[in-house]
Amino acid sequence: MLAWLRSIVGTTPAADRRKFARYAVPAPLEVTAGGAVHSCRVENVSAGGVRLSPAFEVSKDDEITVTDPGSGLALDGRVVGSDPTGVRVRFESEDAGIIVSAWLRISNEANSNKEEAER
């Protein structure tokens, strides 16, 4: 019934509206917003944006820079929302997918090397 109603109204569930797949990447990031640098962790990332935690003081539409301290890769973004648990950022660059892909590969290799060293 709900699917039928959505087809008539023209809406889709939020998960279906996402343009890019999201990936959980347990990695630290540095975020520069309004001249202040914040240490955050990734909750999830996609070619289109990232969700960061913990939350820090920003407003919707604020411009920020997200930097991976391990690789030095950086992306400019814009805050699309925040709540007490985190901040949602949309990447501004059309090339973000390339950078996120490299970042995921670097993060995956680092985690694999760490696991091997612990054995």
Secondary structure, 3 states (H helix, E strand, C coil): CHHHHHHHHCCCCHHHHCCCCCECCCCEEEEEECCEEEEEEEEEECCCEEEEECCCCCCCCCEEEEECCCCCCEEEEEEEEEECCEEEEEECCCCHHHHHHHHHHHHHHHHHHHHHHHC
